[in-house]
Every structure is written in C-alpha cells, then in structure tokens.
Amino acid sequence: MDDGTENHGIGLRSPSLQTQYGTPNNDILSRDGENLVRYGLAGDDLILGIIHQANVLFGNEGNDRLQGGHQADVINGGRGHDRLLGDRGNDLLIGGSGDDFLSGGKADDRLKGSSGQDRLFGDQGNDYLDGEAGYDRVEGGAGDDILIDYEGGDRLTGGSGKDQFGVGGALSEAASIITDFKVGTDQVRVLRLGTTFENLTFQKSRGGTLVMDQGQAIAHIQEIKPKQLKVESFVFGEASLAHTLQSNLDQSLAENPNATGLGSVVFTPDGSVWQGFSGLSSRESQTLVDADSIFGIGSITKPIVATTVLQLYEEGKLDLNDTLSQWLPDLAKLVTNADRITIRQLIGHTSGIPDYLDQPEARDQFLSDPQAFFAQAFEAQDLISLIQNKPTSGEPGAAFFYSNSNFVLLGEIVQKVTGSTLASELRSRIFEPLGLSRTFYAPQETVNRGNITRTYSDLDDDGKITTADYLNEVDEVSKQGLSWAAGAGGIVSTAAELAKIGQALFQGELLAPATLQLMINDNSDLIAAANRPAGSAPNGIERDFYGLGIESGRLSGIGNFLRHNGATIGWGAELTYLPDRNITVTVLASQPTPKGVSEWEDSSFISLTNNIRSTVQTYDDFRVQYPLTF
C-alpha cells in the first residue's frame, strides 16, 4: 500500500494484525489502528504508538524517537542514538547499539540499555534497569527499583524508594558507582555467585567507600563511610551453589579423560552469575581455560543465524514462504525441489535437503588430509555441490530431517537480501548491540588466535587423540579454518558471551514477542521423528521439539527448556534457558567425541545437565526456606 502499511503476519499474530514500515528516509509513523507493529527501517524516525493499545515499536537504523502508549509496550531502538519513552503501562525498553536515552514513564518497566553509553531513567513505578554493555548512567526515579550493572563501570542512582543495586558480577570488569545509597533502606546485591559478606572489605575512598570482593573493587558508594555498611546492607546469592557447580565441572572433565578443558556460565533465578572453568586451553603450553578462552560453538550458530533471518522477516525484507530458487537461483540449480523449498522449511529442517557433511565425498576429502581440509577456503557452492543429485530425505515440508546444508543456504540468503556479508549482519544486529568483543563469525572475520582453545580429536578412529588445530595452524583465520562449517557452525565465542546471546534472545531483546513465539512454536516433534515412544528420550526429556532454529521441550523434574547444542571437530557446546525459572546455562568444551558416543554422553552435555539440576534444586530449596525473600 502507498501508506507503507501491509498485512504481514509476524509470528502467531491474528490475521487482522498490521505492520507499518518506514522508508530509507526520515519518517513519522503514526496512524490509527489496533495492535499495530511499527518498524522504522533506515532514517531518523519518529514512531508513536497507539495510546490505548499495546505497541511493538522498532527504530532499526538511524537516530530515532519512539514513544509508547498506555498499555504494555515493547520498544527497541535498534542501531543509532535513540530516545525511547515508555509512557504508561509495564513496558520493555531496549536501547540497542548506540548512545540511547530510555525513560520508562509510569508503571513497572524493564529497561535494558544494550551497548553504548546510555542513560536509563525508570521514572515512576518499581522498575528494573540494566545498562548492559558500556558505561551508562542508570537512575531509578520514584519507586522501589532494581539497578543492575553486570558489566561494571555504570553510575547508579536509585532515587526515592527502597532500591537494590546489583554490582560485582562474575562478568564485571570495573567498579560500579552508587551515588545515593540510603543506609537501612537500600541494599547492594553482589552478583557474583559464591561471594559472602566475609569476602568483602571496605576502604575509605574519595568521599565514600570502596567495596572490595576478594581484592577486586566492585563498587564505590559515595557519601557513605565504611563503618556504616553492615551485613544487612548486602544481599548475596546461594554461595554453596558455586562450589557445587565447580565440582560438577571438574567431575565431568575427570570422567572424560580425552577432554581438555571446559568453561561454563550460569545465570540464576535471582540474577546471580557464576562463571567457572576446568582444565586446559592447550595441552602443549599447559595454559588454563579462563574467561577469555574462545571455543567453537558449532550448531549454536544456527539459532543466531535464524534470529538474523527472522529480523529480516520482521523488517519485511523477505517472507518465510519465499522459495530457495527466488533468492539463490544459481545455488538452487544444485538443490532438488529448490522451487518448492521455503525459507521456513530451511530454518526448521523440513526442507528434505540432504546434509553435505554426511556425503562420502566430504568424509573422504577430510580423512585424506585433515589439515588441508581445515585450511581450505570453502565457498557455499563448494559445500552445496556435494549434495547435487543426491537423494532427498523427503518432500519439502513433509518431515523433520536435520541438515547443515539448510543453514549454509540461509547464510547465503542473508547476504543476498542485505547486500552485505553474513559476518557484518551478525555483528551489527547481534554482536554489537550485546557488546560482544570475543564472538566472531570465523569464516569471514579475523579471530585472536591467542585466545582460541586448541582442539584435539581422533581424526581417523584409531583410538589416538591428536591435534585438530584448524584455527591455530592456518595463516589467515578470516577465510579459513571454519569455512567448511559456514552458516551452519562457523561462530566462535566464550562461555560468558554465549550466555549473553541466550539471555538476550530468550528474554525478548532481539525479536518481537510474537516472532520469538513463532521461532519456538512452529516446530516438529523430535521424539516422533526419531520413532521413539512418547517420553522415551534420554536424560529425562519428556517432550522435545525443533522450531525455527531452536529446540524446546520439557525436562523431568526441571520443567520447560529452550536450547541448542553444537559440535565441531574437537569442540562441544551447550546453551539452555529455562523460561519458567529464568535460568541460563552454557557449557563450552574442548573435547573429542569418540566414535559411538552420543551427544547425551559427552562432557559438555553432562556438565550442562548437572549444573541445571544443581541450580534448580538449590533455588527450589531456597524458595521453601525463605519464601518472602525470593
């Protein structure tokens, strides 16, 4: 339509729901309607929500001004320096990349600054404010607010009311500044799981008190003397759980002698963070795994690429029912049924396309000279040509069949739609807004090889573990090493940064609410697809589905989960989020997977399930013992 409005059924919305798009110019998006979703696209836009409706507003590119209405709005500034105003209603405001201003307005709001030097102002109501990456100014305003600084370095002002300041997390790199702490009213929550009051020391400093956690400065509390701070001034997570989580990690490594090192991060229900490591980054140098250690995340690349595709869908730049041949006519010549295979089927693994990594030609090329295979700079056509004229797994849309070929093709579609590289789109849409500096799309970006964990594997199934060092041995990482994995598995990251991606995706920072529900609920039954009886999946999985790039289900004794796992040669990775409990767990491993060992038996999955169960049990017990403080 000429006014930029069209029916565009994002996610599980009703057929009457409308989406209004801007243009590459500076737009004003404001019109009557119901439940309108507005996307500013490029330009410096003014985007106004409907007063008496719940709005979903996205600024995208440009320096935008977005204002909600009187209901619960979701407002995302996107890229650029934006101004977000929630007005009334319990709103979710997300700054995105750039230096943004976020104001919640009335009611109880959630404000997340994302990257950049942001200012967050809760205004009225009991608000939750998290500046996230960058050095931010966070002000609660009126009400009983929670101000969180996971990254460190933010300036926190509670305002009136009974406020709580979250500082000193396991991921923190600088001390937070608390400007108006009220003794006897406010509290400081120490975010690093394992800290107790006995770990803290206090030093008089610059007209206030410097709070130290085991020698690390975590907060400077202005206008407060050390003697004024008592145990009741602080709140801590369940310290005993930190020991349990570390023991789980150490035990998993000990029980898998072929594994080299593990890194894990756990976000607990009360916001505490645990980060732990076990083993070595390199057997040769005996370097320990630490916070900077980078692992391949394998197929967890898939939900990240899927998120990028779904963002393009939200922006109206592609449709999930578009066919493969529409977007990639040349590559489509190598794929049977390309004129009937849709983007939706590629994301959900129901395309019927065979997996290029299952082809004998790929295995023969790899086994004949693994290092040459790792060093080769593969293009998408090289990989997809391996499945040319090969039998399909079925008709498009008929059944679930997991195929890495789907996401090689999706990566190419992203590049065709945007005219950019996949690496550039991942960085601008996901890595930069989340402030990720140690996460890379390795086939197209240069990786700091000094932080890459060395990989080891039994390459020829002779029972001997050897170096499979495809990111350390090549000369030019940016175009080699993981080019064979492409959009199916080419991302490398740290345990902490992968956890941030999971938190952001599953808590609604990267996609509109209905699109996230579509990602989860447009799914295939994995237990049925494997011809297993209901409830017979391993490790207590009662229900198991694969949606649009993400796995969901239910775990016995735990509840609902959202997850993806990954494996590349010598690396294993796990990411799980429990939506009913607000628990996120990641485990990254340098480990070979011996022949005949399933994903359920490797050390990364064992560590994951052990840490999930330990966290759930600890906080379930805590709820029973202290129901009024949780």
VOGU-3710 file (C-alpha; in Angstrom, 3 decimals, decimal comma):
1> mddgtenhgi> 0,000/0,000/0,000  1,092/3,568/-0,585  0,984/4,427/3,137  3,584/1,800/3,919  1,120/-0,426/5,769  0,605/-4,040/4,812  -0,666/-7,237/6,337  2,438/-9,090/7,433  1,634/-11,960/9,787  4,674/-11,951/12,038
11> glrspslqtq> 4,723/-14,953/14,343  1,455/-16,046/15,917  -0,403/-12,805/15,439  -4,016/-12,687/14,382  -4,828/-12,126/10,683  -6,067/-8,607/11,499  -2,725/-7,539/12,895  -0,993/-4,953/10,757  2,575/-3,859/10,399  3,632/-0,414/9,294
21> ygtpnndils> 7,050/0,116/7,742  9,068/3,237/7,284  11,293/4,070/4,352  15,014/4,776/3,924  14,124/8,406/4,671  13,177/10,220/7,891  9,629/9,072/8,663  6,789/9,814/11,040  4,903/6,603/11,791  1,629/7,420/13,497
31> rdgenlvryg> -1,845/6,250/12,500  -4,999/4,828/13,988  -5,421/1,084/14,185  -5,283/-1,847/16,561  -2,228/-3,689/17,880  -0,049/-2,022/15,289  3,566/-3,068/14,909  5,877/-0,391/13,525  9,340/-0,696/12,007  11,287/2,448/11,257
41> lagddlilgi> 13,927/0,866/8,983  16,524/3,468/7,911  16,407/7,216/8,582  15,858/9,265/11,732  12,274/8,400/12,542  9,518/9,498/14,903  7,498/6,402/15,838  4,452/6,872/18,036  2,421/4,033/19,482  -1,335/3,966/19,757
51> ihqanvlfgn> -2,410/5,420/23,101  -4,760/2,661/24,247  -3,048/-0,330/22,643  -0,040/-2,482/23,402  2,538/-1,479/20,797  5,626/-3,122/19,339  7,961/-0,387/18,046  11,337/-0,900/16,366  13,557/2,005/15,345  16,158/-0,084/13,491
61> egndrlqggh> 18,727/2,146/11,766  19,029/5,889/12,347  18,654/8,140/15,371  15,029/7,567/16,275  12,456/8,750/18,798  9,979/6,077/19,889  7,105/6,608/22,281  4,651/4,015/23,580  1,113/4,336/24,819  -0,822/3,478/27,960
71> qadvinggrg> -0,518/-0,310/27,710  2,435/-2,711/27,945  4,709/-1,781/25,035  7,864/-3,343/23,613  10,179/-0,641/22,260  13,539/-1,397/20,650  15,733/1,431/19,410  17,966/-0,706/17,193  21,061/0,904/15,746  21,778/4,608/16,202
81> hdrllgdrgn> 21,403/7,069/19,067  17,766/6,733/20,051  15,278/8,173/22,526  12,751/5,684/23,945  9,785/6,782/26,060  7,535/4,158/27,606  4,753/6,454/28,829  2,295/4,330/30,845  1,986/0,564/31,100  4,518/-2,088/32,098
91> dlliggsgdd> 6,934/-1,600/29,222  10,072/-3,311/27,938  12,560/-0,790/26,515  15,720/-1,953/24,726  18,239/0,649/23,607  20,170/-1,378/21,039  23,560/-0,207/19,823  24,415/3,489/20,077  24,149/6,015/22,902  20,486/5,942/23,886
101> flsggkaddr> 18,092/7,551/26,363  15,408/5,301/27,857  12,611/6,509/30,128  10,081/4,050/31,498  7,388/6,528/32,483  4,629/5,369/34,807  4,096/1,732/35,934  6,652/-1,036/36,402  9,071/-1,125/33,485  12,111/-3,116/32,331
111> lkgssgqdrl> 14,857/-1,018/30,733  17,893/-2,556/29,033  20,486/-0,272/27,518  22,349/-2,791/25,325  25,689/-1,393/24,089  26,811/2,239/24,021  26,925/4,961/26,659  23,253/5,020/27,641  21,098/6,877/30,131  18,280/4,875/31,713
121> fgdqgndyld> 15,597/6,601/33,795  12,923/4,459/35,407  10,718/7,409/36,401  7,666/6,200/38,349  6,890/2,641/39,382  9,035/-0,263/40,554  11,442/-0,617/37,678  14,219/-2,992/36,611  17,111/-1,209/34,902  20,179/-2,866/33,360
131> geagydrveg> 22,610/-0,672/31,463  24,266/-3,773/29,957  27,423/-3,115/27,876  29,122/0,292/28,004  29,482/2,884/30,767  25,939/4,000/31,500  24,013/6,358/33,777  21,185/4,456/35,428  18,579/6,302/37,508  15,655/4,586/39,185
141> gagddilidy> 13,468/7,587/39,932  10,459/7,039/42,184  9,507/3,565/43,393  11,394/0,513/44,628  13,816/-0,137/41,798  16,427/-2,735/40,884  19,501/-1,283/39,170  21,833/-3,892/37,656  25,397/-3,485/36,417  26,674/-6,867/35,232
151> eggdrltggs> 29,469/-5,339/33,176  30,718/-2,842/35,778  31,540/0,858/35,476  27,989/2,252/35,474  26,823/5,217/37,551  23,787/4,074/39,578  21,314/6,446/41,236  18,365/4,813/42,959  16,214/7,860/43,654  13,377/7,664/46,151
161> gkdqfgvgga> 12,032/4,359/47,385  13,693/1,173/48,578  16,234/0,326/45,871  18,613/-2,515/45,203  21,913/-2,111/43,367  23,325/-5,164/41,583  27,121/-4,955/41,257  30,228/-7,106/41,245  29,111/-9,877/38,912  31,369/-12,629/37,657
171> lseaasiitd> 31,490/-10,791/34,308  32,281/-7,363/35,792  35,428/-5,558/34,653  35,155/-2,300/36,647  33,670/-0,946/39,860  30,157/0,475/39,763  29,445/3,912/41,230  26,474/4,185/43,619  25,596/7,830/44,174  22,737/7,857/46,698
181> fkvgtdqvrv> 22,824/4,739/48,866  20,425/5,045/51,805  21,645/3,038/54,795  18,839/0,980/56,315  16,675/1,333/53,211  18,663/0,353/50,142  20,705/-2,808/49,589  23,652/-3,826/47,443  23,229/-7,173/45,711  26,595/-8,766/44,974
191> lrlgttfenl> 26,039/-10,564/41,672  28,984/-12,949/41,726  27,646/-16,285/42,954  29,838/-17,564/45,768  30,550/-14,246/47,457  29,564/-13,842/51,112  29,833/-10,898/53,487  33,074/-12,372/54,845  34,658/-11,954/51,394  34,062/-8,196/51,409
201> tfqksrggtl> 36,404/-5,485/52,634  35,777/-1,742/52,778  38,147/1,140/52,152  37,576/4,849/52,611  37,971/6,428/49,170  37,182/9,809/47,580  34,402/10,854/49,917  32,871/7,409/50,076  33,616/3,737/50,467  35,239/1,333/48,034
211> vmdqgqaiah> 33,741/-2,164/48,344  36,198/-4,958/47,554  35,317/-8,594/46,806  38,404/-10,725/47,422  40,626/-7,808/46,450  38,628/-6,708/43,392  36,843/-3,335/43,560  33,169/-3,892/42,795  31,516/-0,652/43,938  32,279/2,882/45,040
221> iqeikpkqlk> 29,473/4,025/47,340  29,526/7,793/47,559  28,930/9,743/50,789  28,959/6,563/52,884  31,603/5,687/55,472  32,891/2,098/55,765  31,567/1,712/59,314  28,016/2,406/58,091  27,964/-0,746/55,939  26,685/-3,821/57,764
231> vesfvfgeas> 25,756/-7,331/56,682  22,121/-6,226/56,276  23,271/-3,686/53,665  24,020/-6,550/51,274  22,234/-9,390/49,502  24,012/-12,462/48,186  23,162/-15,466/46,052  23,371/-19,032/47,344  27,121/-19,281/47,912  27,150/-23,067/48,351
241> lahtlqsnld> 25,879/-23,489/44,805  29,095/-22,016/43,386  31,086/-24,888/44,918  28,606/-27,440/43,573  28,750/-26,016/40,059  32,548/-26,051/40,038  32,563/-29,628/41,363  30,186/-30,668/38,589  32,511/-29,161/36,000  35,618/-30,774/37,470
251> qslaenpnat> 33,883/-34,152/37,725  32,741/-34,044/34,098  36,293/-33,355/32,972  37,703/-36,109/35,189  35,226/-38,641/33,827  36,159/-37,807/30,234  39,951/-38,112/30,105  40,031/-37,229/26,409  38,508/-33,809/27,097  40,954/-30,943/27,552
261> glgsvvftpd> 39,050/-28,036/29,067  35,597/-26,707/29,960  34,104/-23,266/30,515  30,633/-22,620/31,922  28,378/-19,723/32,945  25,148/-19,915/34,963  22,630/-17,093/35,455  20,479/-17,987/38,485  16,832/-17,013/39,139  17,821/-14,173/41,494
271> gsvwqgfsgl> 20,205/-12,639/38,956  23,434/-14,004/40,416  26,094/-15,139/37,958  28,575/-17,967/38,255  31,473/-18,434/35,870  33,743/-21,452/36,125  36,493/-23,238/34,260  38,190/-26,599/34,423  41,177/-27,975/32,560  43,448/-26,630/29,882
281> ssresqtlvd> 43,184/-24,363/26,887  46,288/-26,032/25,429  47,914/-29,331/26,376  51,197/-28,230/24,864  51,592/-24,978/26,827  49,522/-26,148/29,839  47,562/-22,871/29,618  44,421/-22,943/31,759  40,957/-22,231/30,406  39,816/-18,769/31,549
291> adsifgigsi> 37,270/-16,041/30,836  38,998/-15,095/27,565  39,109/-18,660/26,184  37,306/-18,921/22,854  35,628/-22,129/21,697  33,748/-23,097/18,578  30,028/-23,152/19,351  29,190/-25,375/16,376  25,499/-25,611/15,618  24,539/-22,999/18,215
301> tkpivattvl> 25,429/-20,813/15,232  22,054/-21,909/13,839  19,719/-20,066/16,251  21,886/-16,970/15,819  21,612/-17,110/12,029  17,905/-17,954/12,369  17,430/-14,836/14,513  19,027/-12,728/11,782  16,719/-14,241/9,160  13,675/-13,618/11,370
311> qlyeegkldl> 14,744/-9,997/11,880  14,806/-9,568/8,102  11,351/-11,127/8,027  10,111/-8,656/10,656  11,510/-5,812/8,561  9,582/-7,008/5,524  12,737/-7,737/3,528  11,839/-11,378/2,954  8,928/-13,712/3,573  9,210/-17,091/5,239
321> ndtlsqwlpd> 7,255/-18,595/2,346  9,745/-17,316/-0,243  11,413/-20,171/-2,056  15,072/-21,024/-2,291  15,063/-20,505/-6,042  13,675/-16,972/-5,605  16,678/-15,795/-3,628  19,510/-18,052/-4,790  18,792/-19,046/-8,392  22,342/-20,242/-9,075
331> laklvtnadr> 22,759/-22,375/-5,966  19,200/-23,582/-6,422  20,308/-25,461/-9,546  22,266/-27,791/-7,248  19,295/-28,496/-4,938  16,400/-30,796/-5,749  12,971/-29,172/-5,238  14,514/-25,711/-4,814  11,471/-24,122/-6,422  9,270/-25,572/-3,649
341> itirqlight> 11,574/-25,345/-0,631  10,766/-22,299/1,523  12,852/-20,260/3,936  10,610/-21,519/6,732  11,485/-25,109/5,821  15,200/-24,311/5,734  15,123/-22,815/9,251  13,019/-25,674/10,644  14,946/-28,513/8,914  11,900/-29,718/6,995
351> sgipdyldqp> 13,293/-28,943/3,525  14,276/-32,520/2,716  17,739/-31,331/1,604  20,497/-33,856/2,385  23,349/-32,887/4,708  26,567/-32,047/2,869  28,610/-33,262/5,843  27,071/-36,744/5,523  28,319/-37,204/1,974  31,143/-39,721/1,333
361> eardqflsdp> 32,995/-37,138/-0,746  33,224/-34,789/2,236  34,416/-37,549/4,567  36,966/-38,812/2,044  38,368/-35,318/1,487  38,614/-34,749/5,210  40,221/-38,079/6,106  42,730/-37,979/3,272  44,324/-34,794/4,649  42,542/-33,191/7,622
371> qaffaqafea> 44,852/-30,176/7,876  44,444/-29,399/4,169  40,683/-29,707/4,633  40,730/-27,269/7,559  42,938/-24,813/5,670  40,820/-24,737/2,523  38,660/-21,665/1,994  35,309/-23,217/1,062  32,584/-21,221/-0,663  28,902/-22,090/-0,357
381> qdlisliqnk> 28,901/-23,575/-3,847  31,718/-25,959/-2,869  29,658/-27,260/0,029  26,266/-27,416/-1,665  27,722/-29,106/-4,756  28,368/-32,134/-2,511  24,614/-32,815/-2,403  23,915/-32,261/-6,103  21,799/-35,099/-7,489  21,739/-36,835/-4,094
391> ptsgepgaaf> 18,509/-38,414/-2,799  16,370/-36,139/-0,649  15,106/-37,116/2,781  11,547/-36,436/1,660  9,211/-33,893/0,150  9,601/-30,256/1,269  7,675/-29,692/4,477  6,837/-33,352/4,963  9,143/-34,301/7,824  11,981/-33,160/10,069
401> fysnsnfvll> 15,495/-34,008/8,872  18,413/-32,165/10,451  20,696/-30,911/7,695  23,607/-28,477/7,923  23,003/-27,642/4,253  19,916/-25,641/5,275  21,936/-23,089/7,205  24,691/-22,790/4,622  21,904/-21,704/2,273  20,315/-19,398/4,858
411> geivqkvtgs> 23,645/-17,633/5,325  23,751/-17,019/1,599  20,166/-15,722/1,635  21,072/-13,212/4,364  23,901/-11,944/2,185  21,690/-11,743/-0,900  18,875/-9,894/0,907  21,157/-7,362/2,602  23,924/-6,995/0,024  26,354/-7,441/2,901
421> tlaselrsri> 28,359/-10,312/4,393  26,892/-12,669/6,954  29,627/-11,596/9,373  28,638/-7,934/9,002  24,953/-8,661/9,602  25,634/-10,851/12,648  27,907/-8,188/14,096  25,604/-5,197/13,532  22,398/-6,974/14,525  23,537/-9,180/17,429
431> feplglsrtf> 27,205/-8,969/18,448  27,498/-5,155/18,644  24,154/-4,460/20,392  25,091/-7,014/23,057  28,604/-5,613/23,446  30,323/-8,866/22,422  34,041/-8,462/21,775  35,092/-12,119/21,822  32,461/-13,560/19,484  33,253/-13,946/15,777
441> yapqetvnrg> 31,905/-15,455/12,607  35,221/-17,167/11,890  34,817/-17,849/8,145  34,727/-14,089/7,472  36,343/-12,424/10,499  39,838/-12,466/11,939  39,934/-14,203/15,319  42,536/-13,568/18,015  44,277/-16,923/17,771  45,965/-16,454/21,139
451> nitrtysdld> 42,596/-16,937/22,859  41,420/-19,917/20,804  41,360/-23,165/22,746  43,357/-25,868/20,976  41,315/-28,728/19,609  42,060/-32,438/19,702  40,303/-35,349/18,085  40,577/-38,955/16,972  40,539/-37,993/13,309  40,853/-41,484/11,840
461> ddgkittady> 39,089/-43,503/14,565  42,261/-45,323/15,596  41,766/-44,550/19,291  44,562/-41,968/19,387  43,817/-38,329/20,181  45,780/-35,866/18,038  45,737/-32,115/17,443  42,956/-30,947/15,146  44,035/-27,350/15,250  42,262/-25,791/12,334
471> lnevdevskq> 42,137/-22,280/13,796  45,677/-22,201/15,151  47,644/-23,721/12,301  46,319/-21,721/9,357  47,812/-18,402/8,305  44,631/-16,447/7,621  41,859/-17,304/10,045  39,398/-14,893/8,482  38,827/-17,045/5,403  39,855/-20,493/6,603
481> glswaagagg> 39,528/-22,906/9,465  35,733/-22,928/9,825  34,737/-22,061/6,277  33,570/-25,667/5,898  31,017/-25,014/8,697  29,770/-21,687/7,262  26,333/-20,532/8,485  25,725/-23,957/9,987  28,503/-23,755/12,574  31,058/-21,011/11,960
491> ivstaaelak> 30,738/-18,884/15,121  33,300/-18,962/17,943  32,706/-17,401/21,372  33,323/-17,553/25,115  31,034/-19,149/27,688  30,048/-15,717/29,038  29,274/-14,127/25,684  27,272/-17,159/24,557  25,240/-16,831/27,766  24,571/-13,171/26,926
501> igqalfqgel> 23,280/-14,190/23,500  20,971/-16,749/25,086  19,697/-14,269/27,684  19,043/-11,613/25,037  17,296/-13,947/22,600  15,061/-15,741/25,074  14,208/-12,633/27,113  12,984/-10,717/24,077  15,804/-8,313/23,239  16,420/-9,492/19,666
511> lapatlqlmi> 12,974/-10,323/18,276  9,437/-9,053/18,663  7,420/-11,161/21,155  5,270/-12,820/18,518  8,286/-13,629/16,342  10,017/-15,292/19,278  6,893/-17,366/19,863  6,904/-18,327/16,196  10,538/-19,377/16,475  9,630/-21,701/19,337
521> ndnsdliaaa> 6,178/-22,955/18,390  6,417/-23,503/14,622  8,024/-26,851/15,326  8,491/-30,556/14,642  8,217/-33,331/17,232  11,737/-34,746/17,576  10,677/-37,771/19,619  8,171/-38,761/16,950  10,678/-38,015/14,176  13,136/-40,445/15,810
531> nrpagsapng> 10,382/-43,077/16,054  10,693/-43,168/19,838  7,694/-43,784/22,118  6,478/-40,667/23,904  8,594/-39,861/26,948  11,422/-42,191/25,931  14,089/-39,601/25,056  17,303/-39,852/27,104  18,227/-37,859/30,212  14,687/-37,255/31,352
541> ierdfyglgi> 13,494/-35,304/28,309  9,707/-35,708/28,290  8,914/-33,533/25,271  11,287/-32,420/22,530  10,574/-30,164/19,563  12,612/-28,285/16,977  11,221/-24,945/15,886  12,731/-22,293/13,638  16,345/-22,729/14,705  15,711/-23,598/18,350
551> esgrlsgign> 14,898/-26,733/20,337  12,218/-26,677/23,031  10,694/-29,237/25,348  10,285/-30,382/28,895  12,821/-31,992/31,210  11,664/-34,285/34,020  11,882/-32,575/37,399  13,014/-29,327/35,784  10,268/-28,025/33,518  10,298/-26,317/30,146
561> flrhngatig> 13,547/-25,613/28,322  14,821/-23,793/25,252  18,186/-24,955/23,957  20,612/-25,768/21,192  23,793/-27,720/21,234  26,752/-27,716/18,888  29,814/-29,713/17,934  32,659/-29,106/15,558  35,702/-31,326/15,352  37,323/-31,059/18,776
571> wgaeltylpd> 34,727/-28,729/20,348  31,388/-29,201/22,072  28,876/-26,546/23,137  25,603/-26,366/25,062  23,163/-23,492/25,650  19,968/-23,931/27,679  17,410/-21,482/29,068  14,637/-22,424/31,498  11,871/-19,858/30,853  9,759/-20,783/33,879
581> rnitvtvlas> 12,727/-20,324/36,224  14,831/-17,672/34,463  17,965/-19,849/34,497  20,552/-19,753/31,709  23,401/-22,268/31,481  26,206/-22,509/28,927  28,992/-25,055/28,694  31,806/-24,919/26,140  34,318/-27,746/25,820  37,489/-28,665/24,050
591> qptpkgvsew> 36,775/-32,353/23,608  36,876/-35,092/21,010  33,723/-37,136/20,550  34,812/-40,764/20,164  33,024/-42,900/17,648  29,821/-44,385/19,010  29,374/-41,801/21,787  26,100/-39,873/21,541  25,677/-36,191/22,295  23,969/-37,181/25,559
601> edssfisltn> 27,184/-38,791/26,817  29,788/-36,118/26,098  31,302/-33,996/28,851  29,686/-30,712/27,783  26,171/-32,164/27,942  26,842/-33,942/31,229  28,164/-30,695/32,725  25,141/-28,830/31,416  22,561/-31,199/32,878  24,396/-31,447/36,200
611> nirstvqtyd> 24,596/-27,658/36,527  20,960/-27,196/35,550  19,765/-29,727/38,117  22,026/-28,316/40,849  20,802/-24,760/40,214  17,152/-25,764/40,150  17,450/-27,844/43,327  19,296/-25,100/45,221  16,798/-22,383/44,363  13,774/-24,642/44,894
621> dfrvqypltf> 15,088/-25,360/48,401  15,767/-21,637/48,894  12,174/-20,790/47,951  10,868/-23,245/50,533  13,142/-21,957/53,321  12,872/-18,222/52,565  9,647/-17,665/50,581  9,368/-13,968/51,432  12,900/-13,046/50,372  12,978/-14,656/46,944
//
